[in-house]
Amino acid sequence: MPPFDASTATLCRRCIAAGKQPCKANLLRLHDYWETKRHTRPFPARADIDPLDLRDMLPNIFIIEVLAEAPHFRYRLSGSTVDEIHGQNLTGKSPRDIKTPEVATMVEEQYRAALTDRRPRCDHVKLLARDNTYWHYERLILPLSDDGQSINMFLCGIYVT
């Protein structure tokens, strides 16, 4: 696997406090929106998220469905910028379908960690893949739950840095 630098923090603001690359303002805004929608629950539900509230960010937003069986994660919705970053339409696909295998593996591991940790996750990724594509982005993963406890989706935002 080629070398990569992916520094991770629990929340975007912690990235800044740790002196890491600050997150895009829109990722901070997305996190704040998620916070307001969860109220006193651990996680908001997908039904709490109104796309009209996020209309200017929609190209950079995607929703991941958490599945009980492999492949365990599926892109339920993928914005146009997300598809552009990955060079393909991801809606209905799994992270395993990402064209660059090392990126696919890393992304799936990060979703799995967010599911295990049960909290938002911000990743700053710099990676030179074997096919000589350069990946440099930051992504925020925000858990969603229909019942307030079991994470069944992730609301995510991604921006090229």
C-alpha positions as CSV (number, residue, x, y, z in Angstrom):
1,M,0.0,0.0,0.0
2,P,1.4,3.4,-0.9
3,P,2.2,5.9,1.9
4,F,-0.6,8.2,3.1
5,D,-1.2,10.7,5.8
6,A,-4.7,10.6,7.2
7,S,-5.1,12.4,10.5
8,T,-8.4,11.9,12.3
9,A,-10.2,13.7,15.0
10,T,-13.5,13.0,16.8
11,L,-15.0,16.3,15.9
12,C,-14.0,19.1,13.5
13,R,-13.4,21.6,16.3
14,R,-11.0,19.2,17.9
15,C,-9.0,19.2,14.6
16,I,-8.5,22.9,15.0
17,A,-7.7,22.7,18.7
18,A,-5.1,20.0,18.0
19,G,-3.4,22.4,15.5
20,K,-4.3,20.2,12.5
21,Q,-5.6,21.5,9.3
22,P,-8.8,23.4,10.0
23,C,-11.9,22.0,8.5
24,K,-13.8,23.8,5.8
25,A,-16.4,26.2,7.2
26,N,-19.2,24.2,5.5
27,L,-18.2,21.0,7.4
28,L,-18.4,23.0,10.7
29,R,-21.8,24.3,9.6
30,L,-22.9,20.7,8.8
31,H,-21.8,19.5,12.2
32,D,-23.6,22.4,13.9
33,Y,-26.8,21.6,11.9
34,W,-26.5,17.9,12.9
35,E,-26.1,19.0,16.6
36,T,-29.3,21.1,16.4
37,K,-31.3,18.3,14.9
38,R,-30.3,15.7,17.5
39,H,-31.7,17.8,20.4
40,T,-31.1,15.6,23.5
41,R,-30.8,12.3,21.6
42,P,-27.5,10.7,20.8
43,F,-28.2,11.0,17.1
44,P,-30.8,12.7,14.9
45,A,-32.9,10.6,12.5
46,R,-32.7,10.8,8.7
47,A,-36.2,12.3,8.8
48,D,-34.9,15.2,10.9
49,I,-32.6,16.3,8.0
50,D,-34.2,18.7,5.6
51,P,-32.3,19.0,2.3
52,L,-33.7,22.5,1.9
53,D,-31.7,23.5,5.0
54,L,-28.5,22.4,3.3
55,R,-29.3,23.3,-0.4
56,D,-26.0,25.2,-1.0
57,M,-24.0,22.2,0.4
58,L,-26.0,19.4,-1.4
59,P,-23.3,18.8,-4.1
60,N,-20.8,18.0,-1.3
61,I,-23.2,15.8,0.8
62,F,-23.8,12.1,0.7
63,I,-25.7,9.6,2.8
64,I,-24.4,6.2,3.7
65,E,-26.7,3.4,4.7
66,V,-25.5,1.0,7.3
67,L,-26.3,-2.6,6.3
68,A,-26.5,-5.7,8.5
69,E,-24.6,-7.8,6.0
70,A,-21.6,-7.3,3.8
71,P,-20.7,-5.0,2.2
72,H,-22.1,-3.2,5.3
73,F,-22.2,0.3,3.8
74,R,-24.0,1.6,0.7
75,Y,-24.2,5.1,-0.8
76,R,-27.9,5.9,-0.6
77,L,-27.4,9.4,-2.0
78,S,-24.4,11.1,-3.5
79,G,-24.0,14.7,-4.5
80,S,-22.5,15.8,-7.8
81,T,-19.2,17.0,-6.2
82,V,-18.9,13.7,-4.3
83,D,-19.2,11.8,-7.6
84,E,-16.7,14.1,-9.3
85,I,-14.2,13.5,-6.5
86,H,-14.6,9.8,-6.9
87,G,-14.8,9.8,-10.7
88,Q,-18.1,7.9,-10.8
89,N,-21.7,8.1,-9.6
90,L,-21.7,6.4,-6.1
91,T,-25.4,6.2,-5.5
92,G,-26.4,2.6,-4.8
93,K,-22.8,1.4,-4.6
94,S,-20.5,0.3,-1.8
95,P,-17.2,1.9,-0.7
96,R,-15.7,-1.3,-2.2
97,D,-16.8,0.1,-5.6
98,I,-14.5,3.1,-5.3
99,K,-12.1,2.9,-8.3
100,T,-8.9,3.1,-6.2
101,P,-8.6,0.0,-4.0
102,E,-6.5,1.6,-1.3
103,V,-9.0,4.5,-1.0
104,A,-11.9,2.0,-0.9
105,T,-10.2,0.1,2.0
106,M,-9.4,3.2,3.9
107,V,-12.9,4.7,3.5
108,E,-14.6,1.5,4.6
109,E,-12.4,1.3,7.7
110,Q,-13.3,4.9,8.5
111,Y,-17.0,4.2,8.3
112,R,-16.5,1.1,10.4
113,A,-14.6,3.2,13.0
114,A,-17.4,5.8,13.1
115,L,-20.0,3.1,13.6
116,T,-17.9,1.5,16.5
117,D,-17.0,4.9,18.1
118,R,-20.7,6.1,17.8
119,R,-19.7,9.7,17.3
120,P,-18.9,12.2,14.5
121,R,-15.7,11.7,12.8
122,C,-13.6,14.2,10.6
123,D,-10.9,12.8,8.4
124,H,-8.2,14.8,6.6
125,V,-6.9,12.6,3.9
126,K,-3.8,13.0,1.7
127,L,-3.1,9.9,-0.4
128,L,-1.1,9.0,-3.5
129,A,-2.7,5.9,-4.9
130,R,-0.9,3.2,-6.8
131,D,-2.6,4.4,-10.0
132,N,-0.9,7.8,-9.4
133,T,-4.2,9.6,-8.5
134,Y,-3.8,12.0,-5.7
135,W,-6.6,12.2,-3.1
136,H,-6.6,15.2,-0.8
137,Y,-9.9,15.9,0.9
138,E,-11.6,16.3,4.3
139,R,-14.8,14.5,5.1
140,L,-17.2,14.6,8.1
141,I,-19.2,11.5,9.0
142,L,-22.2,12.2,11.2
143,P,-24.2,9.2,12.6
144,L,-28.0,9.1,12.1
145,S,-30.5,6.8,13.9
146,D,-34.2,6.2,13.3
147,D,-34.6,4.9,16.9
148,G,-32.2,7.3,18.6
149,Q,-29.8,4.4,19.5
150,S,-28.9,2.1,16.5
151,I,-26.9,3.9,13.8
152,N,-28.5,3.1,10.5
153,M,-27.1,5.9,8.3
154,F,-24.4,8.5,8.1
155,L,-24.8,12.0,6.9
156,C,-21.5,13.1,5.4
157,G,-19.9,16.1,3.8
158,I,-16.7,16.1,1.7
159,Y,-14.5,18.9,0.3
160,V,-11.4,18.8,-1.7
161,T,-8.5,20.6,0.0
